[in-house]
Amino acid sequence: METQDKLKIYAFSKLSKRRLVEVKRFLSRCEKFDHHAARFYWDNIQDRKNRGVNEVLCYVGDKTLVAYMALYHFEENEAEVTLMVDPNYRSPLF
């Protein structure tokens, strides 16, 4: 874990196919470590209609994905957030 590298945060309204594959691999690693499957609405993620920020990806350096956040809009006044952080970076970064 290289915490001296700069944390880079990117916000997206919709993930590209390449980033979607990257996120799925990342979540799989986290879920194996945690022995828990977080709730992700893959159909919603792949077919975003909201043009605002829906996904946030955090990287250490240019290539290491360390956190992913998804925002789901269900109704006008209803939303859900799911966040996953790489176990190796939960402390001291997060």
Accessible surface in RSA format (square Angstrom, percent):
REM  Atomic radii and reference values for relative SASA: ProtOr
REM  Chains: A
REM  Algorithm: Lee & Richards
REM  Probe-radius: 1.40
REM  Slices: 20
REM RES _ NUM      All-atoms   Total-Side   Main-Chain    Non-polar    All polar
REM                ABS   REL    ABS   REL    ABS   REL    ABS   REL    ABS   REL
RES MET A   1   125.79  65.1  50.13  33.2  75.66 180.1  54.90  46.7  70.88  93.9
RES GLU A   2    97.13  55.8  96.35  72.9   0.78   1.8  29.97  58.0  67.16  54.8
RES THR A   3    52.67  37.5  37.34  37.9  15.33  36.5   8.01  10.8  44.66  67.5
RES GLN A   4   148.59  83.1 111.82  81.7  36.76  87.5  67.28 143.2  81.31  61.7
RES ASP A   5    56.45  39.5  44.56  44.3  11.90  28.1   7.58  17.8  48.87  48.7
RES LYS A   6   157.73  77.0 144.06  88.4  13.67  32.6  95.21  85.7  62.52  66.6
RES LEU A   7    63.47  35.4  40.95  29.3  22.52  56.6  40.95  28.8  22.52  60.6
RES LYS A   8    65.24  31.8  61.27  37.6   3.98   9.5  36.03  32.4  29.21  31.1
RES ILE A   9   109.32  62.2  79.51  59.2  29.81  71.8  79.51  57.3  29.81  80.9
RES TYR A  10    90.66  42.3  87.44  49.8   3.22   8.4  65.20  49.0  25.46  31.4
RES ALA A  11    60.05  55.2  30.27  46.7  29.78  67.8  30.43  42.8  29.63  78.5
RES PHE A  12    48.09  24.1  42.64  26.4   5.45  14.2  48.09  29.2   0.00   0.0
RES SER A  13    46.78  39.5  39.40  52.6   7.38  17.0   7.74  16.5  39.04  54.7
RES LYS A  14   105.71  51.6  90.85  55.7  14.86  35.4  50.43  45.4  55.28  58.9
RES LEU A  15    13.32   7.4   0.77   0.6  12.55  31.6   1.23   0.9  12.09  32.5
RES SER A  16    60.67  51.3  45.21  60.3  15.46  35.6  54.94 117.0   5.73   8.0
RES LYS A  17   179.98  87.8 173.51 106.5   6.47  15.4 118.17 106.4  61.81  65.8
RES ARG A  18   162.10  68.1 150.64  76.8  11.46  27.3  83.50 114.1  78.59  47.6
RES ARG A  19    46.88  19.7  46.88  23.9   0.00   0.0   0.74   1.0  46.14  28.0
RES LEU A  20    22.43  12.5  22.43  16.0   0.00   0.0  22.43  15.8   0.00   0.0
RES VAL A  21    70.73  46.5  70.10  63.5   0.63   1.5  70.64  61.4   0.08   0.2
RES GLU A  22    43.33  24.9  38.67  29.3   4.66  11.1  28.17  54.5  15.16  12.4
RES VAL A  23     0.00   0.0   0.00   0.0   0.00   0.0   0.00   0.0   0.00   0.0
RES LYS A  24    85.29  41.6  79.30  48.7   6.00  14.3  43.29  39.0  42.00  44.7
RES ARG A  25   160.66  67.5 155.81  79.4   4.84  11.5  55.13  75.3 105.53  64.0
RES PHE A  26     1.26   0.6   1.26   0.8   0.00   0.0   1.26   0.8   0.00   0.0
RES LEU A  27     4.00   2.2   4.00   2.9   0.00   0.0   4.00   2.8   0.00   0.0
RES SER A  28    46.35  39.2  42.41  56.6   3.95   9.1  25.75  54.8  20.60  28.9
RES ARG A  29   129.20  54.2 121.36  61.9   7.84  18.7  73.22 100.1  55.98  33.9
RES CYS A  30     0.65   0.5   0.65   0.7   0.00   0.0   0.00   0.0   0.65   0.7
RES GLU A  31    43.10  24.7  39.98  30.2   3.12   7.4   9.65  18.7  33.45  27.3
RES LYS A  32   154.25  75.3 139.16  85.4  15.09  35.9  93.53  84.2  60.72  64.7
RES PHE A  33   127.53  63.8 108.87  67.4  18.66  48.5 117.60  71.3   9.93  28.4
RES ASP A  34    49.70  34.8  26.82  26.7  22.88  54.1  16.16  38.0  33.54  33.5
RES HIS A  35   168.98  92.4 131.49  91.4  37.49  95.9  96.63  99.6  72.34  84.2
RES HIS A  36   121.01  66.1 111.20  77.3   9.81  25.1  77.85  80.2  43.16  50.2
RES ALA A  37    76.18  70.0  55.27  85.3  20.91  47.6  55.27  77.8  20.91  55.4
RES ALA A  38    25.03  23.0  11.63  17.9  13.40  30.5  14.24  20.1  10.79  28.6
RES ARG A  39   152.55  64.1 139.02  70.9  13.53  32.2  43.59  59.6 108.97  66.0
RES PHE A  40    21.13  10.6   2.63   1.6  18.51  48.2   2.63   1.6  18.51  53.0
RES TYR A  41    61.66  28.8  55.92  31.8   5.74  14.9  55.71  41.9   5.95   7.3
RES TRP A  42    73.38  29.4  69.65  33.7   3.73   8.7  47.93  25.6  25.44  41.3
RES ASP A  43   124.12  86.9 116.52 116.0   7.60  18.0  38.83  91.4  85.29  85.1
RES ASN A  44    45.28  31.2  35.21  34.0  10.07  24.2  16.42  39.5  28.86  27.9
RES ILE A  45     1.44   0.8   0.18   0.1   1.26   3.0   0.18   0.1   1.26   3.4
RES GLN A  46    81.59  45.6  65.35  47.8  16.24  38.7  18.94  40.3  62.65  47.5
RES ASP A  47    81.28  56.9  74.00  73.7   7.28  17.2  23.05  54.2  58.24  58.1
RES ARG A  48    25.16  10.6   5.93   3.0  19.23  45.8   4.65   6.3  20.52  12.4
RES LYS A  49   163.63  79.8 133.38  81.8  30.25  72.0 122.18 110.0  41.46  44.2
RES ASN A  50    57.23  39.5  42.13  40.7  15.10  36.4  24.24  58.3  32.99  31.9
RES ARG A  51   223.77  94.0 200.38 102.1  23.40  55.7  74.32 101.6 149.46  90.6
RES GLY A  52    36.79  45.4   0.00   N/A  36.79  45.4  34.33  94.2   2.46   5.5
RES VAL A  53    78.74  51.8  69.54  63.0   9.20  22.2  70.11  60.9   8.63  23.4
RES ASN A  54     0.12   0.1   0.03   0.0   0.08   0.2   0.08   0.2   0.03   0.0
RES GLU A  55     0.00   0.0   0.00   0.0   0.00   0.0   0.00   0.0   0.00   0.0
RES VAL A  56    25.79  17.0  24.97  22.6   0.82   2.0  24.97  21.7   0.82   2.2
RES LEU A  57     0.00   0.0   0.00   0.0   0.00   0.0   0.00   0.0   0.00   0.0
RES CYS A  58    12.02   9.1  12.02  13.4   0.00   0.0   0.00   0.0  12.02  13.0
RES TYR A  59     8.94   4.2   8.94   5.1   0.00   0.0   8.70   6.5   0.24   0.3
RES VAL A  60     5.70   3.8   2.90   2.6   2.80   6.8   2.90   2.5   2.80   7.6
RES GLY A  61    19.26  23.7   0.00   N/A  19.26  23.7  19.23  52.8   0.03   0.1
RES ASP A  62   109.74  76.9  78.84  78.5  30.91  73.1  28.22  66.4  81.53  81.3
RES LYS A  63   181.80  88.7 159.64  98.0  22.16  52.8 107.05  96.4  74.75  79.6
RES THR A  64    59.33  42.2  54.64  55.4   4.69  11.2  27.22  36.6  32.11  48.5
RES LEU A  65     7.96   4.4   3.90   2.8   4.05  10.2   3.90   2.7   4.05  10.9
RES VAL A  66     0.00   0.0   0.00   0.0   0.00   0.0   0.00   0.0   0.00   0.0
RES ALA A  67     1.69   1.6   1.61   2.5   0.08   0.2   1.69   2.4   0.00   0.0
RES TYR A  68     0.42   0.2   0.00   0.0   0.42   1.1   0.42   0.3   0.00   0.0
RES MET A  69    54.89  28.4  54.61  36.1   0.28   0.7  28.71  24.4  26.18  34.7
RES ALA A  70     0.00   0.0   0.00   0.0   0.00   0.0   0.00   0.0   0.00   0.0
RES LEU A  71    39.61  22.1  39.61  28.3   0.00   0.0  39.61  27.8   0.00   0.0
RES TYR A  72     0.00   0.0   0.00   0.0   0.00   0.0   0.00   0.0   0.00   0.0
RES HIS A  73    75.43  41.2  56.72  39.4  18.71  47.9  41.51  42.8  33.92  39.5
RES PHE A  74    78.20  39.1  50.24  31.1  27.97  72.8  54.39  33.0  23.81  68.1
RES GLU A  75   120.27  69.1 106.32  80.4  13.95  33.2  37.14  71.8  83.14  67.9
RES GLU A  76   171.17  98.3 127.93  96.8  43.23 102.9  57.34 110.9 113.83  92.9
RES ASN A  77   144.68  99.8 105.25 101.7  39.43  94.9  41.11  98.9 103.57 100.1
RES GLU A  78    91.39  52.5  84.81  64.2   6.58  15.7  32.94  63.7  58.45  47.7
RES ALA A  79    61.99  57.0  28.56  44.1  33.43  76.0  28.94  40.8  33.04  87.5
RES GLU A  80    53.84  30.9  49.70  37.6   4.15   9.9  27.66  53.5  26.19  21.4
RES VAL A  81    85.09  56.0  58.52  53.0  26.57  64.0  58.52  50.9  26.57  72.1
RES THR A  82    14.89  10.6  11.58  11.7   3.31   7.9  11.80  15.8   3.10   4.7
RES LEU A  83   105.96  59.0  79.30  56.7  26.67  67.0  79.30  55.7  26.67  71.8
RES MET A  84    13.32   6.9  12.02   8.0   1.31   3.1   7.04   6.0   6.28   8.3
RES VAL A  85    16.47  10.8  13.11  11.9   3.36   8.1  13.11  11.4   3.36   9.1
RES ASP A  86    14.52  10.2  14.52  14.5   0.00   0.0   0.00   0.0  14.52  14.5
RES PRO A  87    30.62  22.3  13.16  12.0  17.46  63.5  13.31  11.0  17.31 107.6
RES ASN A  88   100.04  69.0  90.52  87.5   9.52  22.9  13.95  33.6  86.09  83.2
RES TYR A  89    18.56   8.7  18.56  10.6   0.00   0.0   6.55   4.9  12.01  14.8
RES ARG A  90    78.15  32.8  73.92  37.7   4.23  10.1  45.31  61.9  32.84  19.9
RES SER A  91    83.71  70.7  72.14  96.3  11.57  26.7  39.68  84.5  44.02  61.7
RES PRO A  92    98.49  71.8  67.90  61.9  30.59 111.2  72.93  60.2  25.56 158.8
RES LEU A  93    60.16  33.5  31.04  22.2  29.12  73.2  33.10  23.2  27.06  72.8
RES PHE A  94    95.91  48.0  45.36  28.1  50.55 131.5  79.85  48.4  16.05  45.9
END  Absolute sums over single chains surface
CHAIN  1 A     6388.2       5196.7       1191.5       3350.0       3038.2
END  Absolute sums over all chains
TOTAL          6388.2       5196.7       1191.5       3350.0       3038.2
